[in-house]
Amino acid sequence: MYLAELLDRTGLDVLAHLDRQVDVPVIDGLQAQGDLMVVPVEMATAVRAQGGWHALPAEGAELVRGGDGTNPHTLVGSCELTTWVSDPEGLAVAAIDNAAPVYLVHPEHGATGIAPGRWLVRRQREASGFRKAGTSFYQGGPVLIAD
């Protein structure tokens, strides 16, 4: 599916500099879109969907919106999802179960497809604190990305 076709179907839009004639990739594995990570459930064994499964509305659902109110990551397509997710790291946004590809659309990133399966959508974690000279690690706690 071309990006233009997906945008026409959903009524969503992306920034003008993005090529609307590109094929939207459908990925069957770990993927990222900006600060969101799409993770196969078997890779996040400590995270559990707690119920509350429902069909994704026809207009889709914003999973994350930037701290300044812009740049939503919107999930569109046909799937079951829940935002009732237990995650010891506090990064989970939603769990999805899809029998056909679903798509994440973002104004700056365009779109990516998520292959059929069961997935967790999580925020990215970055290191904080300071970098010790001569080492390749950061000291400090995790920080959630605002967008």
Buried (B, 14 or more C-beta within 10 A) or exposed (E): BBBBEBBEEBEBEBEEEBEBEEEBEBBEEEBBBBBBBBBBBEEBEEBBBEEEBEEBEEEBBEBBEBEEEEBBBBBBBEBBBBBBBEBEEEBBBBBBBBEEBBBBBBBBBBBBBBBBBBBBBBBBBEEEEEEEEEEEEBEEEBEEBEB
